[in-house]
Amino acid sequence: MLKFVLVALTVALVKADLPDGRQLASPEIGLCHQKSLHETGPDGKGYFFSWRDLGLKNIQYDWLDARNYCRRRCMETVSIETSVKNDWIKERLVRDNVKYIWTSGRKCDFKGCDRPDLQPTDINGWFWTGTLEKLAPSTQRDQNDWSPTGGIGLPQPDNREPKQGGAQENCLAVLNQFYNDGVHWHDVACHHVKPFMCEESPELFRLVKFL
């Protein structure tokens, strides 16, 4: 039921009028067959690391461009549904000395997100757009890996930038010792640019056959 509800929300996100006119990309059959993968994860899926790719190692994308890069290749930016997968990802950031990456995580901030069960959105509105799974409330610290601190010393997510005159922090990144806090989740404004991980999406690969 939860996935079914989030499908409707994601459709709303895809159709949303973005300020710069961009849209969520559809998979492209040629790119899907040509995609490269760097490792197999603990869930058996193939994973792509942008910082290991010769053409992307010096390039970083904002949250939507990162997701669209993955989607065109029948992948999604990484979702972190289990502690095993979370630890596996963190090990690679430390080993490769990567400061931060985008995930598919997003705070529900579009039409349809005013439902009572998603309020307040800073606590109850986070979900993995790649797998359409809702995160546990951010206050349940044993059910997530939000950092205990951030740019103004508050536990994550803190939606810090609007308090300092910036944009809403509606996207989820994994940061590696950025605030000397270990490797943990942070809410970040979606326009920032970062490296990213993609994971194979069987759903998108099936979809591309019908496009």
Contacts in CASP RR format, 6 or more apart in sequence:
PFRMAT RR
TARGET T0000
AUTHOR 0000-0000-0000
METHOD contacts of the structure
MODEL  1
MLKFVLVALTVALVKADLPDGRQLASPEIGLCHQKSLHETGPDGKGYFFS
WRDLGLKNIQYDWLDARNYCRRRCMETVSIETSVKNDWIKERLVRDNVKY
IWTSGRKCDFKGCDRPDLQPTDINGWFWTGTLEKLAPSTQRDQNDWSPTG
GIGLPQPDNREPKQGGAQENCLAVLNQFYNDGVHWHDVACHHVKPFMCEE
SPELFRLVKFL
2 133 0 8 1.000
2 134 0 8 1.000
3 132 0 8 1.000
3 133 0 8 1.000
6 127 0 8 1.000
6 132 0 8 1.000
6 133 0 8 1.000
6 134 0 8 1.000
7 132 0 8 1.000
8 112 0 8 1.000
9 108 0 8 1.000
9 110 0 8 1.000
9 112 0 8 1.000
9 113 0 8 1.000
9 127 0 8 1.000
10 129 0 8 1.000
10 132 0 8 1.000
12 110 0 8 1.000
12 111 0 8 1.000
12 112 0 8 1.000
13 24 0 8 1.000
13 106 0 8 1.000
13 110 0 8 1.000
13 129 0 8 1.000
14 23 0 8 1.000
14 24 0 8 1.000
16 110 0 8 1.000
16 111 0 8 1.000
18 64 0 8 1.000
22 64 0 8 1.000
22 68 0 8 1.000
24 64 0 8 1.000
24 67 0 8 1.000
24 68 0 8 1.000
24 71 0 8 1.000
25 67 0 8 1.000
25 68 0 8 1.000
25 71 0 8 1.000
25 72 0 8 1.000
26 71 0 8 1.000
26 72 0 8 1.000
26 207 0 8 1.000
26 208 0 8 1.000
26 211 0 8 1.000
27 71 0 8 1.000
27 72 0 8 1.000
27 73 0 8 1.000
27 74 0 8 1.000
27 204 0 8 1.000
27 205 0 8 1.000
27 207 0 8 1.000
27 208 0 8 1.000
27 211 0 8 1.000
28 72 0 8 1.000
28 73 0 8 1.000
28 208 0 8 1.000
29 208 0 8 1.000
29 209 0 8 1.000
29 211 0 8 1.000
31 72 0 8 1.000
31 73 0 8 1.000
31 74 0 8 1.000
32 72 0 8 1.000
32 73 0 8 1.000
32 74 0 8 1.000
32 204 0 8 1.000
32 205 0 8 1.000
32 208 0 8 1.000
34 73 0 8 1.000
35 48 0 8 1.000
35 73 0 8 1.000
35 74 0 8 1.000
35 75 0 8 1.000
36 48 0 8 1.000
36 53 0 8 1.000
37 46 0 8 1.000
37 47 0 8 1.000
37 48 0 8 1.000
37 200 0 8 1.000
38 47 0 8 1.000
38 48 0 8 1.000
38 49 0 8 1.000
38 52 0 8 1.000
39 46 0 8 1.000
39 47 0 8 1.000
39 49 0 8 1.000
39 92 0 8 1.000
40 46 0 8 1.000
40 47 0 8 1.000
41 47 0 8 1.000
41 85 0 8 1.000
41 88 0 8 1.000
42 82 0 8 1.000
42 84 0 8 1.000
42 85 0 8 1.000
42 88 0 8 1.000
43 82 0 8 1.000
43 85 0 8 1.000
45 199 0 8 1.000
45 200 0 8 1.000
46 199 0 8 1.000
46 200 0 8 1.000
47 78 0 8 1.000
47 197 0 8 1.000
47 198 0 8 1.000
47 199 0 8 1.000
47 200 0 8 1.000
48 70 0 8 1.000
48 73 0 8 1.000
48 75 0 8 1.000
48 197 0 8 1.000
48 198 0 8 1.000
48 199 0 8 1.000
49 92 0 8 1.000
49 96 0 8 1.000
49 195 0 8 1.000
49 197 0 8 1.000
50 56 0 8 1.000
50 57 0 8 1.000
50 59 0 8 1.000
50 60 0 8 1.000
50 61 0 8 1.000
50 66 0 8 1.000
50 69 0 8 1.000
50 101 0 8 1.000
50 195 0 8 1.000
50 196 0 8 1.000
50 197 0 8 1.000
50 198 0 8 1.000
51 57 0 8 1.000
51 96 0 8 1.000
51 98 0 8 1.000
51 195 0 8 1.000
52 96 0 8 1.000
56 195 0 8 1.000
60 193 0 8 1.000
60 194 0 8 1.000
60 195 0 8 1.000
61 69 0 8 1.000
61 102 0 8 1.000
61 193 0 8 1.000
61 194 0 8 1.000
61 196 0 8 1.000
62 190 0 8 1.000
62 191 0 8 1.000
62 192 0 8 1.000
62 193 0 8 1.000
63 77 0 8 1.000
63 102 0 8 1.000
63 106 0 8 1.000
63 171 0 8 1.000
63 190 0 8 1.000
63 191 0 8 1.000
63 192 0 8 1.000
64 190 0 8 1.000
66 77 0 8 1.000
66 102 0 8 1.000
66 194 0 8 1.000
66 196 0 8 1.000
67 76 0 8 1.000
67 77 0 8 1.000
67 102 0 8 1.000
67 104 0 8 1.000
67 129 0 8 1.000
69 196 0 8 1.000
69 198 0 8 1.000
70 76 0 8 1.000
70 77 0 8 1.000
70 196 0 8 1.000
70 198 0 8 1.000
70 199 0 8 1.000
70 201 0 8 1.000
71 201 0 8 1.000
71 204 0 8 1.000
73 198 0 8 1.000
74 200 0 8 1.000
74 201 0 8 1.000
74 204 0 8 1.000
74 205 0 8 1.000
74 208 0 8 1.000
75 198 0 8 1.000
75 199 0 8 1.000
75 200 0 8 1.000
75 201 0 8 1.000
75 204 0 8 1.000
76 104 0 8 1.000
76 129 0 8 1.000
76 130 0 8 1.000
76 131 0 8 1.000
76 198 0 8 1.000
76 199 0 8 1.000
76 201 0 8 1.000
76 204 0 8 1.000
77 102 0 8 1.000
77 103 0 8 1.000
77 104 0 8 1.000
77 105 0 8 1.000
77 129 0 8 1.000
77 130 0 8 1.000
77 196 0 8 1.000
77 197 0 8 1.000
77 198 0 8 1.000
77 199 0 8 1.000
78 89 0 8 1.000
78 101 0 8 1.000
78 103 0 8 1.000
78 104 0 8 1.000
78 196 0 8 1.000
78 197 0 8 1.000
78 198 0 8 1.000
78 199 0 8 1.000
79 103 0 8 1.000
79 104 0 8 1.000
79 105 0 8 1.000
79 128 0 8 1.000
79 129 0 8 1.000
79 130 0 8 1.000
79 131 0 8 1.000
79 133 0 8 1.000
79 199 0 8 1.000
80 86 0 8 1.000
80 89 0 8 1.000
80 103 0 8 1.000
80 128 0 8 1.000
80 145 0 8 1.000
80 174 0 8 1.000
80 185 0 8 1.000
81 128 0 8 1.000
81 131 0 8 1.000
81 133 0 8 1.000
83 145 0 8 1.000
86 145 0 8 1.000
89 101 0 8 1.000
89 174 0 8 1.000
89 197 0 8 1.000
90 174 0 8 1.000
90 176 0 8 1.000
90 183 0 8 1.000
92 98 0 8 1.000
93 100 0 8 1.000
93 101 0 8 1.000
93 174 0 8 1.000
93 176 0 8 1.000
93 183 0 8 1.000
94 176 0 8 1.000
94 183 0 8 1.000
97 176 0 8 1.000
98 176 0 8 1.000
98 195 0 8 1.000
99 175 0 8 1.000
99 176 0 8 1.000
99 177 0 8 1.000
99 178 0 8 1.000
100 173 0 8 1.000
100 174 0 8 1.000
100 175 0 8 1.000
100 176 0 8 1.000
100 178 0 8 1.000
100 186 0 8 1.000
100 194 0 8 1.000
100 195 0 8 1.000
101 173 0 8 1.000
101 174 0 8 1.000
101 194 0 8 1.000
101 195 0 8 1.000
101 196 0 8 1.000
101 197 0 8 1.000
102 171 0 8 1.000
102 172 0 8 1.000
102 173 0 8 1.000
102 194 0 8 1.000
102 195 0 8 1.000
102 196 0 8 1.000
102 197 0 8 1.000
103 128 0 8 1.000
103 172 0 8 1.000
103 173 0 8 1.000
103 174 0 8 1.000
103 185 0 8 1.000
103 197 0 8 1.000
104 128 0 8 1.000
104 129 0 8 1.000
104 130 0 8 1.000
104 131 0 8 1.000
104 172 0 8 1.000
105 126 0 8 1.000
105 127 0 8 1.000
105 128 0 8 1.000
105 129 0 8 1.000
105 130 0 8 1.000
105 135 0 8 1.000
105 171 0 8 1.000
105 172 0 8 1.000
106 126 0 8 1.000
106 127 0 8 1.000
106 129 0 8 1.000
106 170 0 8 1.000
106 171 0 8 1.000
106 172 0 8 1.000
106 190 0 8 1.000
107 121 0 8 1.000
107 122 0 8 1.000
107 125 0 8 1.000
107 126 0 8 1.000
107 157 0 8 1.000
107 168 0 8 1.000
107 169 0 8 1.000
107 170 0 8 1.000
107 171 0 8 1.000
107 172 0 8 1.000
107 187 0 8 1.000
108 118 0 8 1.000
108 121 0 8 1.000
108 125 0 8 1.000
108 126 0 8 1.000
108 127 0 8 1.000
109 121 0 8 1.000
109 168 0 8 1.000
109 170 0 8 1.000
113 121 0 8 1.000
113 125 0 8 1.000
117 124 0 8 1.000
118 124 0 8 1.000
118 125 0 8 1.000
119 125 0 8 1.000
122 138 0 8 1.000
122 157 0 8 1.000
122 159 0 8 1.000
122 187 0 8 1.000
123 137 0 8 1.000
123 138 0 8 1.000
123 139 0 8 1.000
124 137 0 8 1.000
124 138 0 8 1.000
125 134 0 8 1.000
125 135 0 8 1.000
126 134 0 8 1.000
126 135 0 8 1.000
126 138 0 8 1.000
126 157 0 8 1.000
126 172 0 8 1.000
127 133 0 8 1.000
127 134 0 8 1.000
127 135 0 8 1.000
128 134 0 8 1.000
128 135 0 8 1.000
130 201 0 8 1.000
135 144 0 8 1.000
136 143 0 8 1.000
136 144 0 8 1.000
137 143 0 8 1.000
138 144 0 8 1.000
138 146 0 8 1.000
138 156 0 8 1.000
138 157 0 8 1.000
144 185 0 8 1.000
145 184 0 8 1.000
145 185 0 8 1.000
146 155 0 8 1.000
146 156 0 8 1.000
146 157 0 8 1.000
146 184 0 8 1.000
146 185 0 8 1.000
146 186 0 8 1.000
147 155 0 8 1.000
147 156 0 8 1.000
147 175 0 8 1.000
147 179 0 8 1.000
147 181 0 8 1.000
147 182 0 8 1.000
147 184 0 8 1.000
147 185 0 8 1.000
147 186 0 8 1.000
148 155 0 8 1.000
148 156 0 8 1.000
148 181 0 8 1.000
148 184 0 8 1.000
149 155 0 8 1.000
149 156 0 8 1.000
149 179 0 8 1.000
149 181 0 8 1.000
150 156 0 8 1.000
150 158 0 8 1.000
150 160 0 8 1.000
150 179 0 8 1.000
150 181 0 8 1.000
150 186 0 8 1.000
151 158 0 8 1.000
151 160 0 8 1.000
151 179 0 8 1.000
152 158 0 8 1.000
152 160 0 8 1.000
152 163 0 8 1.000
152 164 0 8 1.000
153 179 0 8 1.000
154 160 0 8 1.000
156 184 0 8 1.000
156 185 0 8 1.000
156 186 0 8 1.000
156 187 0 8 1.000
157 169 0 8 1.000
157 172 0 8 1.000
157 186 0 8 1.000
157 187 0 8 1.000
158 169 0 8 1.000
158 187 0 8 1.000
159 168 0 8 1.000
159 169 0 8 1.000
159 187 0 8 1.000
160 169 0 8 1.000
160 187 0 8 1.000
161 167 0 8 1.000
161 168 0 8 1.000
161 169 0 8 1.000
161 189 0 8 1.000
162 168 0 8 1.000
162 169 0 8 1.000
166 189 0 8 1.000
167 189 0 8 1.000
167 190 0 8 1.000
167 191 0 8 1.000
168 189 0 8 1.000
169 187 0 8 1.000
169 188 0 8 1.000
169 189 0 8 1.000
170 187 0 8 1.000
170 189 0 8 1.000
170 190 0 8 1.000
171 187 0 8 1.000
171 188 0 8 1.000
171 189 0 8 1.000
171 190 0 8 1.000
172 185 0 8 1.000
172 186 0 8 1.000
172 187 0 8 1.000
172 188 0 8 1.000
173 185 0 8 1.000
173 186 0 8 1.000
173 187 0 8 1.000
173 188 0 8 1.000
173 192 0 8 1.000
173 194 0 8 1.000
174 183 0 8 1.000
174 184 0 8 1.000
174 185 0 8 1.000
174 186 0 8 1.000
175 181 0 8 1.000
175 183 0 8 1.000
175 184 0 8 1.000
175 185 0 8 1.000
175 186 0 8 1.000
176 182 0 8 1.000
176 183 0 8 1.000
177 183 0 8 1.000
178 186 0 8 1.000
188 194 0 8 1.000
END
